[in-house]
């Protein structure tokens, strides 16, 4: 895998740097980090590469393996990896990033900031890491690999391990040109390389000379756009977001996912094939293995078998029942193992109406602990992004959980003597799913109280005037 020092040693000429970018991308495609991110992206899209490559084989008389075209070969990938990654991301970032002291968040960070952070988190869980690029006034996200976005090849510093540069590339197909963008601390350079042949890349050339990161643009209907100012950040404006241990969530759980998919597919294939049938030929000693193979092939093709009764030849079919109960037990065991391995919330455990608040909290605890570890990674990522913008507010998050509403409300009301009314209102709104409207509800309540007190004062004034007149 190429490093930042390799880029510096490549020379300053455009041709040298273009060739370095091609070599770095080609080498990175074979790196285990990239291959894991690519496979995790396939699992996330319900395309288990292991089950998709699975093929039943049979052996001919020469011992050669050939695809079995007779038996069913259904391939049924599960959606568990998508579920686990989505659950963790939305549990932490589903309500967006909260800055208590920031009034103009959309203006300072962009309207799509929260969705960009969610995408960065998803790519980090799938690939082990992702990268956030602060592009002047908004956040862009670079994944190691994604089927619908350009990939990113990081160039690490050999001495410090810090990210010092990176190459973002896009190629529609092996026989199409490759677009590459080299990000360095002093600017951006774009390259393009034509495909010499299928799977081979020719020489690259500069598509756009190096430009600085921060630009100021004047827009005019008469002259169009005109850049009148440019500059760079004090450091590379690309910040890595790491997952815990800097590794993909797929690592350690892939084998269980594959076993679950294979068990489900095998159960469906056996059911589709019906009962497993084998044949017993009596008084057919003259038949060799080649004759047996022809006999089975004819049965599968025509479902008809001929026997000569005069010579005592007979055919008997025997069946083996599909082991449905054993398969279902194994599938259920693997499902529980998946939730344990990924520390995910299984809603089936808390679906009962009599589930207490304590049981719900216990069911959430593995997901809560796992998400708390990832929260440190996200917070560190956001602090570095905000430092580029000059924002000092600390990010916070709000996690939504399933609750036993009746029990939670009773607990809140029992503590009414120790809490002020505003706190009580916020807690009750949180249980009822109205937390976003809590401030507005408190505001309206205070306005109503103020109007009520004002009305009482107005009613008392005429009585005082009448008493004064009577005294006169």
C-alpha positions, 0 to 999 in steps of 0.5 A: 500500500502506497504512503505519503512518503512514496508520493513525495518521492515520486517527483513533482512532475505531472506525469510522475504524479499521475503514474503514482496515482494509477499505481497507488489505486491499483495496489490499494484494490488488492489491499485487505482493507479495501477487499473487506470494505467491498465485501461489507458493502455487498453484505449491506446491499443484501448480496452475500458474496459467499452465498452468491458464489456457492454452486453445487457440484457433481463429479463425472466418471473422470473425477471432474467437477461439473455444476449440478444442473438438476438439483435446486440451487436457491441463494437466499441472502439475509438482511441482518448486516443491513439491519445491524448497521442501520440500527446502530447508526440510527440509534446514535445519529437518528436525531442528528447532531445537537449543538446546544449553543448553535442557532444557525446550524444549517447556515454554518454547517450546511443543510445536509450536515446530519445526513452526511454524518450518518453516511460517514458513520455507515461507511465507517461501520462497513469498511472500518473507516470513512473520510469527511472532506470539509468542502468550503461550506459543507461536508462531503463523505468519502468511503473506502468503497461504495457501489454508488460513490467514488472510492478513496485511497488514503495515503498515510504518513509512515512516521506519524500514521496521520492522513496526509493525502488521498486519492479519490477515484471513479471508474464505471467499468474496466474498459472505461476511463478512470477519473482520479482526484489527488488531495494534498494539504496545498490543493487538489489535482485531477487526473484522467487515464484511458483504459488501454484494455479490459482491466488495464489502465493506460497513461494518465494526464492532468485533467485540471491543474492544482487548485486551492480548497477555499475559493470565493466566487462572484456570480453574475448573470452577465459574466457568469462565475468568476473566482476572485479569491482562494486559499488553503486550510492549515491542514488537510481538510479530510478527516478520518472517521474510524470504527472501533478497533479500526475494523469493519463490523463484518469481521468476526460476524461474516462466518455466522452470516454465511452459515445462516444464509447457507442453512436457510438456502439449504432448507429451501432447496431440500424442500423444493427438491422434495424428499431425497430419493435414491434407487436400488437396482436388483439383479443388475450386476452387469451395470457399471458406474457409467450405466448407473450415471446414464440411468440416473440421468434418464430418470431426471430427464424423463422420470421413467425407468425400464426393467426387464422382469424376465431376468429378474431385474427390479427397481425400488425407490427409497426416500429420505425425509427432509430434516426440517426440524433440525434445520429450523433449530439450527437456523434459530440458534444462528439467529440468536448468535448473530444478535449476540455477536453484533450486540444488537437489539432483538425486538422480539425479546421486548415485544410482549405487552407486559414487558417492564421498563427494567427488562427493556433497559436490559435488552438495550444494554448491549446496543447501548454499550456498543454505540457508546464506544462508537460515539467516542469515534464520532465525537473525535471526528466531529471535533476535527471537522468543527476545528476547520470551520472555527466552531467550538461547540461540543456535539451531543446526541439523543438516543431514542428507545422503546419504553413501557410508557405507563411505567415510565410516566408513573416513575416521572409523576412519583418524582414530581415533588423533586422536579420543577415543572419544566423538567417534568414537561420535558420528561413526559414529552420524551416518553410520549415521543414529543421531545422535539415539541417540548420547548414549544409546549413549555412556552405556550404553558407559560404564555397561558399562565401569564395571560391568566394572571393578567386577566385576574388583575384586570378583574380586580381593578374595577372593584378597587375603584368602586370602593374608592368612590364609596369612601368619597 
